[in-house]
C-alpha cells in the first residue's frame, strides 16, 4: 500500500515538474516575443516621427507656394468671371 502511494506521489511530482518546465519555456518565449514587439513598436514610432517631420518640413516650404498658386488661381477666376 505504501509503495503504491509513493509511486503515485512520484508520478504526480514528475508530472508537475514537467508542467513547470513547460511553463518556464513558454514564459521565456513570451518574454522574448514581448522584447521583439517592443523593439518593433519603437522602430515604427521612429519611422512615424520621421514621416511627420518630413510632412512638417514639406508643409512649411510648400504651403506658401500652394497658397500663392491658389490665390493667383482665385484671382484669375475672379478676373475671368468679372470680364
C-alpha positions as CSV (number, residue, x, y, z in Angstrom):
1,X,0.0,0.0,0.0
2,X,2.8,2.4,0.9
3,X,4.7,1.6,-2.2
4,X,1.6,2.3,-4.3
5,X,1.1,5.7,-2.6
6,X,4.8,6.6,-3.1
7,X,4.6,5.6,-6.7
8,X,1.5,7.8,-7.3
9,X,3.2,10.6,-5.5
10,X,6.3,10.2,-7.6
11,X,4.3,10.2,-10.8
12,X,2.4,13.3,-9.7
13,X,5.7,15.0,-8.9
14,X,7.1,14.1,-12.3
15,X,4.0,15.4,-14.0
16,X,4.2,18.7,-12.0
17,X,7.9,19.1,-12.8
18,X,7.3,18.6,-16.5
19,X,4.5,21.1,-16.4
20,X,6.7,23.6,-14.6
21,X,9.4,23.2,-17.2
22,X,6.9,23.7,-20.0
23,X,5.7,26.9,-18.3
24,X,9.2,28.2,-17.9
25,X,9.9,27.6,-21.6
26,X,6.6,29.4,-22.5
27,X,7.5,32.3,-20.2
28,X,10.9,32.6,-21.8
29,X,9.4,32.5,-25.3
30,X,6.8,35.1,-24.3
31,X,9.4,37.4,-22.8
32,X,11.4,37.2,-26.0
33,X,8.4,37.9,-28.1
34,X,7.5,40.8,-25.9
35,X,11.0,42.2,-26.3
36,X,10.8,41.8,-30.1
37,X,7.4,43.5,-30.2
38,X,8.7,46.4,-28.1
39,X,11.6,46.8,-30.4
40,X,9.3,46.7,-33.5
41,X,7.0,49.2,-31.8
42,X,9.9,51.6,-31.1
43,X,11.1,51.2,-34.7
44,X,7.6,52.1,-36.0
45,X,7.4,55.1,-33.7
46,X,10.7,56.4,-35.0
47,X,9.5,55.9,-38.6
48,X,6.3,57.7,-37.9
49,X,8.1,60.6,-36.3
50,X,10.4,60.8,-39.3
51,X,7.4,60.9,-41.6
52,X,5.7,63.6,-39.6
53,X,8.9,65.6,-39.6
54,X,9.1,65.3,-43.4
55,X,5.5,66.3,-43.8
56,X,6.0,69.2,-41.5
57,X,9.0,70.4,-43.5
58,X,7.0,70.0,-46.7
59,X,4.1,71.8,-45.1
60,X,6.4,74.7,-44.2
61,X,8.0,75.1,-47.6
62,X,5.2,74.2,-49.9
63,X,2.3,75.8,-48.1
64,X,3.4,79.2,-49.1
65,X,3.8,78.2,-52.7
66,X,0.5,76.4,-52.7
67,X,-1.2,79.5,-51.1
68,X,0.3,81.8,-53.7
69,X,-0.8,79.5,-56.5
70,X,-4.2,79.1,-55.0
71,X,-4.6,82.9,-54.5
72,X,-3.4,83.5,-58.1
73,X,-5.8,80.9,-59.4
74,X,-8.7,82.5,-57.5
75,X,-7.7,86.0,-58.7
76,X,-7.7,84.7,-62.3
77,X,-11.1,83.1,-61.7
78,X,-12.4,86.4,-60.3
79,X,-11.0,88.4,-63.3
80,X,-12.4,85.9,-65.7
81,X,-15.8,85.9,-64.0
82,X,-16.0,89.7,-64.0
83,X,-14.8,90.2,-67.6
